[in-house]
Amino acid sequence: MSGVVLGAVAYDPKVVTIWSGFRAWLRRHDLPLDFVLYAHYERQAEDLVAGRIDTAWHSPLAWLRTGRLAQAAGVRVRPLVMRDTDRDLSSVVVVRQDGAIRAVADLKGEAVAVGAVDSPQATLLPLHHLRGLGLEPGTDFEVRRHDTGVGLHGDHIGGERDAARALMAGEVAAACMIDGNHLLFGQEGTLPPGTTRLLTRTAPYDHCVLAAGPSLDPELGERLTALLLSMSAADAEVRHLMDLEGLTQWLPGRESGYGALAAAVEETGFYDADGHVTAADYRP
């Protein structure tokens, strides 16, 4: 059997450290693995479906596009594993504590800061949530995008941090971000404690997933899954890598947590039915 070739997007220099370490650990457990780094998720999704790589560490948006590309190509893709920290997340719409916004309806006629155009957690999902509460983005309120790291599907925190700064500067009435980053921004001082409050929160959703493409040998796929699920934070050899990757345990991949994002993709026409990129102003 040949080895497994994994794709990962280089959203941060630590990606090299993480996957080099995981590669060494897996090879010591008799699973030959190499990885390829991508500048953005769109090419990674295309290469996974085309069989140029066997697996891909995918953003939620990349996972949805992969499914559309695979269906159009008549091939099968499936989730293998995800981090424990990828399940049941939520995004929040934050306002200033001393501001006039007290209810979602008060955002009508105001400006709302979001992350990059392709960020699930800071743009697509919170705007879908506000749409469901009766406010149409771009019609009932102005959307102020912060397009840092376009193509990284929100993995670059810069867009969310810029949205938070815009809120504190009084440039917008609200800002959208994942709940974990709202806590982080409080700790680092971008949103000083006591200066903001949550206006509304999205329903829970899932985030990243390790996806298997049509070229993955089934036996190797089962072995890769079993090894990752067996990885323990109690093992000093991999604890640092797991900390860098932001997990304490690998869990089986699931497809049930992407419904809201799929609806957002449909509403905005981000991808067409065959997985082609059709979002306006999005060229990674």
C-alpha positions in Angstrom: 0.0 0.0 0.0 1.1 3.6 -0.7 1.0 6.2 2.0 -1.6 8.9 2.7 -1.2 12.4 1.3 -2.9 15.0 3.4 -3.7 18.6 2.4 -3.7 21.5 4.9 -4.0 25.3 4.5 -1.1 27.3 5.7 -3.1 30.0 7.5 -0.3 30.3 10.1 3.4 29.2 10.4 2.4 26.8 13.2 0.7 24.6 10.6 4.1 23.3 9.5 5.0 22.4 13.1 1.6 20.8 13.7 1.5 18.5 10.7 5.3 17.8 10.7 4.8 16.5 14.3 1.7 14.5 13.5 3.4 13.1 10.4 6.3 11.9 12.5 4.0 10.4 15.1 1.9 8.6 12.6 4.9 7.2 10.7 6.2 5.8 14.0 2.9 4.0 14.3 3.4 2.5 10.9 1.2 4.8 8.9 3.2 6.5 6.1 1.9 10.1 5.7 3.0 13.2 3.9 1.3 16.5 3.6 0.9 19.3 1.1 0.3 22.9 2.1 -2.1 25.2 0.3 -2.5 28.9 0.2 -6.3 28.7 0.3 -9.1 26.2 0.7 -10.6 26.4 -2.8 -7.7 24.6 -4.5 -7.4 22.1 -1.6 -11.1 21.2 -2.1 -10.6 20.8 -5.8 -7.5 18.6 -5.4 -9.2 16.4 -2.9 -12.1 15.6 -5.2 -9.7 15.2 -8.2 -7.6 12.6 -6.2 -4.4 14.7 -6.1 -4.5 14.4 -2.3 -6.1 11.7 -0.2 -7.4 13.6 2.8 -7.8 17.3 3.6 -8.0 19.2 6.9 -11.0 21.3 5.9 -12.8 24.3 7.1 -16.6 23.9 7.3 -17.0 26.0 4.1 -14.5 23.8 2.3 -16.3 20.7 3.5 -19.6 22.0 2.0 -17.9 22.8 -1.3 -16.2 19.4 -1.4 -19.6 17.8 -1.1 -20.9 19.7 -4.1 -17.8 19.1 -6.2 -17.9 15.4 -5.4 -21.6 15.1 -6.3 -21.0 16.8 -9.6 -18.0 14.5 -10.3 -19.8 11.3 -9.2 -17.3 10.5 -6.5 -17.6 9.9 -2.7 -16.1 12.0 0.1 -16.7 11.4 3.8 -15.6 12.8 7.2 -13.0 11.0 9.1 -12.4 12.9 12.4 -12.8 16.3 13.9 -11.5 18.0 17.1 -13.5 17.9 20.2 -13.4 21.7 19.9 -15.0 21.6 16.5 -18.4 20.6 17.8 -21.3 22.7 18.9 -19.8 26.1 18.5 -21.7 29.4 18.2 -21.1 32.9 16.9 -22.2 36.1 18.6 -23.3 39.6 17.6 -21.7 42.0 20.1 -22.7 45.6 20.9 -21.2 48.2 23.2 -22.5 48.2 26.7 -22.9 51.9 26.7 -24.6 52.0 23.2 -28.2 52.5 22.2 -28.7 49.0 20.7 -30.9 46.9 23.0 -32.6 44.5 20.7 -31.9 43.0 17.3 -34.5 45.2 15.7 -32.5 48.3 16.7 -29.8 47.3 14.2 -32.1 48.5 11.4 -30.4 51.3 9.6 -27.1 50.7 11.4 -23.7 49.3 10.3 -22.7 45.8 11.4 -19.0 44.7 11.3 -18.2 41.2 10.1 -15.0 39.3 9.3 -13.8 38.3 5.8 -16.2 37.5 3.0 -15.5 33.8 3.3 -15.6 33.5 7.1 -18.3 31.0 8.3 -18.1 32.1 11.9 -17.8 35.8 11.6 -19.7 36.5 8.4 -21.9 33.8 6.8 -23.4 32.3 9.9 -24.1 35.4 11.9 -25.6 37.2 8.9 -27.7 34.1 8.2 -28.8 34.2 11.9 -29.8 37.9 11.6 -31.7 37.2 8.4 -33.7 34.6 10.3 -34.5 37.2 12.9 -36.1 39.4 10.3 -33.2 41.7 9.2 -31.9 41.4 5.6 -28.1 42.1 5.4 -27.3 44.9 3.0 -31.0 46.1 3.0 -32.0 46.6 6.6 -28.5 47.2 7.8 -25.1 48.0 6.3 -22.5 45.1 6.3 -18.9 46.3 6.9 -16.6 43.5 5.9 -13.0 43.1 7.1 -11.3 41.1 4.4 -8.2 39.9 6.1 -6.9 36.5 4.9 -9.4 36.0 2.1 -9.3 32.3 1.0 -8.5 31.1 4.5 -12.3 30.7 5.4 -12.0 32.7 8.6 -9.0 30.8 10.0 -7.2 34.1 10.1 -8.4 35.9 13.2 -7.5 39.3 11.9 -10.8 40.0 10.3 -12.7 39.3 13.5 -10.3 41.4 15.5 -10.7 44.3 13.1 -14.5 44.0 13.4 -14.1 44.2 17.2 -11.9 47.3 16.9 -14.4 48.9 14.6 -17.1 48.4 17.3 -14.9 49.9 20.0 -14.0 52.9 17.8 -17.7 53.6 17.3 -17.6 53.0 13.6 -20.3 50.3 13.7 -23.3 49.5 16.0 -22.4 45.7 16.3 -19.7 43.2 15.5 -19.9 39.5 14.6 -17.4 36.9 15.8 -17.1 33.3 17.1 -17.8 33.1 20.8 -14.3 31.9 21.6 -12.8 35.0 20.0 -15.1 37.2 21.9 -13.6 35.8 25.1 -10.1 36.1 23.7 -10.6 39.7 22.7 -11.7 40.4 26.3 -8.6 38.8 27.7 -6.2 40.6 25.3 -7.9 44.0 25.8 -9.3 44.5 22.3 -12.7 44.4 23.9 -12.0 45.5 27.4 -14.1 43.6 30.1 -17.4 45.3 30.8 -17.5 47.3 27.6 -19.6 44.9 25.4 -22.5 42.6 25.8 -24.1 39.9 23.6 -27.0 41.0 21.5 -27.8 37.5 20.1 -26.1 34.2 19.5 -26.4 31.7 16.6 -27.5 28.1 17.0 -24.7 25.6 17.6 -22.7 24.5 14.5 -19.7 22.3 13.8 -16.4 23.6 12.4 -13.3 21.9 10.9 -13.2 18.2 9.7 -10.6 15.9 8.3 -12.2 14.8 5.0 -11.4 11.7 3.0 -11.4 11.9 -0.8 -12.0 9.2 -3.4 -8.3 8.3 -3.7 -7.9 7.3 0.0 -7.2 3.6 0.4 -10.0 2.3 2.6 -7.6 0.3 4.8 -5.3 3.3 5.3 -8.3 5.5 6.0 -9.5 3.2 8.8 -5.9 3.0 10.2 -5.5 6.8 10.1 -8.9 7.3 11.8 -8.1 4.7 14.5 -4.7 6.2 15.2 -6.0 9.8 15.5 -8.8 8.7 17.8 -6.3 6.9 20.0 -4.1 10.0 20.3 -4.0 11.2 23.9 -3.2 14.5 25.5 -1.6 12.5 28.3 1.2 11.5 25.8 3.9 14.2 26.2 5.0 13.5 22.7 1.9 14.9 21.1 0.4 17.1 23.9 2.2 20.2 22.5 0.9 19.5 19.0 -2.6 19.0 20.2 -2.4 22.3 22.1 -1.2 24.1 19.0 -4.1 22.5 17.0 -6.5 23.5 19.7 -7.9 20.1 20.8 -7.8 17.7 23.7 -9.3 14.7 21.8 -10.0 13.6 18.3 -13.7 12.6 17.7 -15.4 10.8 14.8 -16.3 13.2 12.0 -20.0 13.9 11.5 -22.1 15.7 9.0 -25.0 16.9 11.2 -23.6 20.3 12.2 -23.4 22.1 8.9 -27.1 22.8 8.2 -27.0 26.5 9.0 -23.9 27.1 6.9 -25.4 25.2 4.0 -28.4 27.4 4.2 -26.2 30.5 4.3 -24.3 29.3 1.2 -27.7 28.8 -0.6 -29.0 32.3 0.5 -25.9 34.1 -0.7 -25.1 32.0 -3.7 -21.5 31.5 -2.4 -21.1 28.3 -4.4 -23.4 27.0 -7.1 -24.9 23.5 -7.1 -21.7 22.0 -8.8 -19.4 23.7 -6.3 -18.1 26.5 -8.5 -17.2 29.7 -6.7 -20.0 32.2 -7.5 -19.8 34.6 -4.5 -19.4 38.3 -5.5 -16.1 39.9 -4.7 -14.5 36.6 -3.6 -11.3 35.7 -5.4 -8.9 33.9 -3.1 
